[in-house]
Amino acid sequence: MASAACRVLSRPSIFGNAQTTMIDHHSIFLLVSAVIAVIALILLIAVVKLNPFITLFLTALSLAMVTGMPLSKIVHSFETGVGGTLGHIAIVVALGTMLGKMMAESGGADQIAYTLIKLFGERRIHWAMVVIGLVVGLPAFFEVGFVLLIPIVFTVARRTRTSLILVGLPMVAGLSVVHGLVPPHPAALMAVTIFKADVGRTILYALIVGLPSAVLAGPVYAKLIAPHVQLPDENSMAAQFVDHGDERSLPGFWLTLFTILLPVLLMLTGSWADVLSTPKSALNEGLRLIGNDDLALLIGALLSFFTLGTLRGFSRETILRFSNECIAPTATITILVGAGAGFGRILQDSGVSDAIIVVAMHFHVPMLLLAWLLAAMMRLATGSSTVAMTTAAGIVAPLALHSTGVRPELLAISTGAGSLIFSHVNDGGFWLVKEYFGMSVAQTLKSWSVCETIISVTALILTVALSLVV
């Protein structure tokens, strides 16, 4: 943030709850350049039909040169963004897809789908999906929860002959809400730490704000938008998860549920390691290790080879074939997620992120709205809700020390809400949803991106309303 501070001339706000900044011409130029770059991205991918990876790469390079980045650093910056993200995403997608493949081949996904349909009924299955998204997403990053649950989405949609949007959008809405708002999710917990908020109260307030937001953006919006999104008949990702069509030979529900929830439980254990053991102790370090996303998914995948493989009568050769053949279709998704991160890194290194901070802090706004605006602008620029949340919280927290009447718990929630707004082409989650659901860029924007925006705006409104009460 030092680079931003060098271009900021601060004076006390007349509201006494923020600072005002003088905007220089360079900041405006950077913002306009970034907006043009994003518009160009969408047009080249959606209208010109240029390969998305090449489009992201070319647009990132063009933006870097226009904004004056040193030529020697441009490619390295893009590579850093790609590599930093793929180091995590490639592992998550690979292990999660293997676990999903075992669920599908063994009939475990069918068993969970049958059970959900029986409990909720076909007409209310979208309500079941938002609930499972909220539960599974609590300790896991969005991408982890997504790859764990997508086989169930495919199976439920096929079994109920329901639109994939009606089934899948509530699930991703549930995942997104807990990702941005509810501790002990790692991203939300970082904001709580920065604001020095009380974790228990934050969880309570986040649930009060998050549950209505998830309902409105998930089941309610999915019901409205599903008839207007016509998906292709063939979906290469859905084809990886077979439908057995025979309920009698399926694995047990509780065994299947335990297999899919084990990584979630391990991650939750890791997030509470300091509560369960003495910090820095061997036990503490061990709990943190098994609670790491990658290791938790590895343990879950290995368990699935036994519970959904060996116990179902599959040979080692068959299990090996399952785990090998499910990897190839994920290549496109993985590389697009990486390219989106590379574009986001160019936005950061070119100074666009700093310019956003300068512009946002120029205006006199209430503290809750300032936190939301900073996070929203950072999210639009970088594509990462985690980066947006931590950056905005780091800026607002010192200002909050000099203001009164705003609870730090609500500031954390408002920051998280802003970090969820309008996911687009520089966000890895955008490409995960697009590719797995088989949608076009335009369809993804009007379904997933709008869903995220509904969550963000609804959560802000409810947080402001809650601030009047507490």
N, C-alpha and C positions, 0 to 999 in steps of 0.2 A: 504493500500500500504506500510505500515511500514515494514511488514515482507519481502517484496520484496527488500526494500531498504537496509535491513540488509545484504543481500547477494550480493549486487551490489557494485562494485568498479568502480567509475566513473572518466573519464578524458575528457577534451574538445575534441570534434570531429574535424577532420581536415577540415570538411565542415562548421563548425561553426553553424550548425543548429540542432544538436542533441548531445547526449552524448553517449560515448562508454562504455560498461560494460564488466567485466570479467565473463565468464560463469563457474560456478563450476560444478563438476561431479554430484552432487545431482540434479541440475536443469535438466541435460541431462537425468538422470535416471527417473525423474518424467515425462518428456515429452515422453520418450520411453514407459513407463508404460501406459500412457494415450492413446497413439496410439494403442498399443496392445489391450487395453480394448475396444476401439471403434471397431476395426476389429473383436474382439471376439463377441461383441454385434451383429454386422451385420451377422456374420456367424451363430451364434446360432439361431437368429430369422429367417433368410432367408433360411438357408440350413438345420439345425437340426430341425427346426420348433418348437422350445421351445416357450412357452407362453411369449409374449413380456414383460409383467409386471414382471414375475418371472426372466426373463433374465436381465432386467434392475436392478432389486434389487440385484441379485446375483453378477452381474458384478461390480456394485457400491461397494458392500461389499468387494469383492476380491481386487479391486483397492485400497480401503482404507487401507486394511491390508498390502498389498504389499508396499505401500508408507509410511507406518509407522505411520498412525494415531493412537492415543490412542484408545484402544478397547472400552473404556467406552463412547467414543464420536461418534463412527461410526454410530450406528443405529440412534442416536439423530440427527446427521447431515443429514442423508437421510430423516428422518421424517420432519425435518425443511424445506428441499427443497420441499417435497411433499405438506406439509401443507401450506407453504407460497404461492405456486402457486394455489392450489385448492381453497384457500380462495377467489381468484378472478375468476379463470377459471370456477369453478363449477357454480357460480352464472351467469356468462356470457353465458355459454352453455345452462343452464336451461332456462333462460329468453329469450335468442335469439331463442332457439328451439320452445318455446311456440309461440313467435311472428311469426316465420316461419310456424308453424303448422296452425295458424289462416289464414295466407296469402294463404296457400295451400288449406285448406278446404273451404274457402270462394270463391276461384277462383281469389283472388288478384294476386297471382304469375302468373296465366295464363294471366291475363289482362296486366301485365307489360311485360310478354314474347311476347304476341301478338303485343303490341305497338312497342317494340324493333325490332321485326322481320319486321314489316311494315316500320319502319323508315330506317333501315339499309339493309334489305333484308337478306334472309337466307345465302347467300354466304359471307356476311360481318358481320355476327352476332358476330364473335370473336372480331371485332373492337368495337362493342357496349359494350361488356363485360369488356374490359380494361378501357373504359371511365367510366363506372359505378363503377368499382373498385377504380379508382382514386378519384372520387367524394365522394363516401360513406366512403372511408378509411381515408379521410383527418383529421377529428378530432378523429377518433376511433382507438383503438389498433387493431392489425391484427385480433385477435380472434373475436372481436366484429363485425367488418365488415364482417368477414367470415360467422358467423352464421346468420347474417342479409341477406346476398345475396345468400347463398347456395340454398334456395328454388327456386329462379329465375334461377339459373344455371341448376338445375334438370329439371325444366319445359321447358326452352329453348332447352336443349339437346333433350328432349323427343319430343317436337313439331317439331323440325327441323330434327329429326332423325340424329343428329350429335353426334360425339364422345364427351363424357363428358370431355375429355382432351382438345379438341379444344375449348369448351365453357368455361370450368372452369379455365384452366391455365392462360388465359389473365386476368380473374377477380382477381385471387390471385396475379398475377404480379402487377396489378394496386394497390392493397392493400399494397403490400410489398414496392413498391417504395415510396409511401407517408409515410409509417411507418418509413422508415429509412432516408429519405432525406428532406422532405418538412415540415417546420413549417406551421401552429401551431400544427402539430401533437406532442403529448407530448414527445415522445422519441427524435425527431429531435430538439424540442425546448430546451430540456435539454442540448444538445451539443452546441446549439447557446449561451445559457447562460454561459456555462463553458468557451467558447472561447471568450466571450464578443463581439460577432458578431452582425452586424445590421440585424434585423429580416427581414425587407423589401428586402434588397439586397440578403439575404440568400434564401428567397422564390423565387425571380427572377432567381438566379443562379441554384437553385434546380430544378425548372421547365425546364430550358434549358438543364440540365443534365438528369433529371428524365424522361421526356416524351420520348425521343429516347430510353432510357434504358427499359422502360415499353413496348414500341412497339416491340423492338427486342426480349425481353424475353417472352412477352405475345403472341400476334397474330402471329408473325413471327416464333418463336420457336415452338409454339403449332401446327402450320401447318406442321412443319417438323416431330415432334415427335409423333403426334396423330396416324398415321398409324402403328406405331411400338409398341403401348401400347394397347394390347387387354384386355379389361375389362370384367369381368364376366357378364353374362346376368342378374343375380339377384343382386340387391343392397339393403340391408336392410334399409339403411338410406334414399335412394331415394323413397322407398316404403311408407315412412311416409308422403310423400307429393303427394297427389292424383292429378290426371289429370281429370278435369271435362268434357272435350271434347265438351263443348257447349259455344260458345263465346257470345251468346245472353243474358245470365243471369249472367254475371260477374259483380262484383262491379266496380264503376267508377275508371278510371285511376288515376285521381288527388287525390281522397280520399285514394286510396291504396298507392300512392306515398308519400302522406303526412304522413300516418301511419308508413311507413318504415323509412322515413327520420326524423321523430320527434326525435328519440334518437340521431341521428347525429347532428341535429340542437341544441339540448340541450347540447351536449358535446362541440360543437363549442362555444356556449354561455359561458359555464364554462371556456373554455381556454382563453377567452377574457374578463373575469370578471373584471380584473384590468383596462381595457380600458373603459368598460361600466359603472363602478361604482368606488367609492372611496375605495381603499384597506382597509381591516379590518372592513368596515362598515357592517351593517346588510344585506343590499342589496347584497354587494359583497360576503358575506358568503353564502347567499341564492343561488346566481347564481352558485357558486362553488359546492354547494350541489346538485342542480338539474343537473349540468354538469358532476357529477361523473358517470363513465361508468355504474356501477350497478344500480344506481337510474334512470338514463336516460333510460336504458333498461326496468326497472320495469314500468316506466310511459308509454313507448311504448307498452309493453305487455298488460297493463290495457286498454290503448286506443284501441288496436286491438280487445279486447274482446267486445268492443262496436261497433266500426266502421265496423269490419269484422265478428262480431259475432251477437250481438243483432240486428243491422240494417239489417243483412242478414236473419233474421228470426230464428236464432239458439236459443234454450232454454238455460237457465242457466245450466241445467244438461248436455246438449250436449257440451257446452263450457268447463265445468269441465272435461268431458271425454276426449276432445281433449287435454287439458293441461296436463292431467294425462298420457295418453297413449304415448305421444311423449317423455317423460322423460327416460323411460327404455332403448331405444336404444343408449342413450348418455352415459351410464355408462362406457362402454369400453373405449370410447374416453377420458372421464374425468380422469379415473384412469391411462391411459397411459401417458397423458399429465403430471399428477402429478409425475409419476415414472421417466419420462424424466427429470423433474426439480430436483428430488432427486439425480439422477446421476450427474447432473450439479453441485449441491451443494457439493457433495463429491469431485468433481474436484477442486472446490474452496477451501474447507477446508483442502484438502490434500496438498495444495501448488502448484498444477499444474498451476493454473492461474498466480501465482507469477513467476513460472519458465518460462512461456511464455513471460512475460514482460522482464525478464532478458535476454533471448535469442534474443528477437526482438530488444532490445536496444543495443545489442552488436555490431550490424553492422552499418556502416556509410551509411545512406540512406537520401534522401531528405525528408523534413518535411511532405509533402503531402503523400508520400509513407509510411513514418513511422506511421502516423496516421491510414492509411488504414491497414497496416500490424498488428499493435497492436489490432485494432478492429476485424480484421479477425481471428486472433489467439484466442482472447477471445471468439468470437462467436463459433468457432469450439470446444472450451473447455467447455463452459458453456451452449451453446444452446440458450442463450438469447441475442437478438440483443440489447435490452435496456441496459443490464448489460455491454455488449461489448462496446457500444457507450459511456456510461458514464465513464467507467473505462479508456478506451483509451483517451478520451478527458481530463480526469483529469491528465493523465500522460503527454500528449503532450502540454497542455495549458501553463504550466510554461516554457517549453522549447521554445515555440513559442514567448514568450516575449523577448527572446534574439536573435531572428532571424529576418531577414528583407526580404521583397519581397514576402511574402505569406499572402494573405488576410485571416482573421479569418473565413469569410463566407465559403471560399473554404475548409479550414481545417475541419469545421463542416460537410460539405457535404462529404468530403473524409472519415471522421470517420464513418459517416452513411453508406456509401457504403461498407466499410469493414465489418460492423456489419451485413450485409445481406448475406455474402458468405455461400454457401453450407450448407443449413439446413439439419441436419441428425437426428439420433435416439435420441439425447438428447434434441431436440427442440420440444416444444409442438405443434408448427405449423406443423411440419412433420407428427405427428400422426393425427391431425385434417384433413389434406389433404388426408392422406392415408385411414383413416377409412371412411370418407364421400364419397370419390371417389371410394372406394372399390378396391384399388390397393394393390399389394404385396409390400414388402419393396424394392425389386429391381426396380419395376416399379416407385415407389415414388422417389427413388434416381435419376433415369434417366429422370424424368419429372420435379417434383417440385424442387429437389435439384439442378439440372442443371439450371433450370429457375432462381433460386436465385443467382447462381454463375454468370450467364450472366448479371444480373442486377448489381451485385457488380463490376465486371471487367469493364463493359461498362461505368458505372458511374465514376470509377476511371480514365479511359482513357479520358473521356470527361471533367472531372474536371481538369486534368493536362493540357489538351488543352486550357481550359478556362483560366487557370492561365497565359498562354502566352499572352492572349488578355487583361485581366483586371488586 
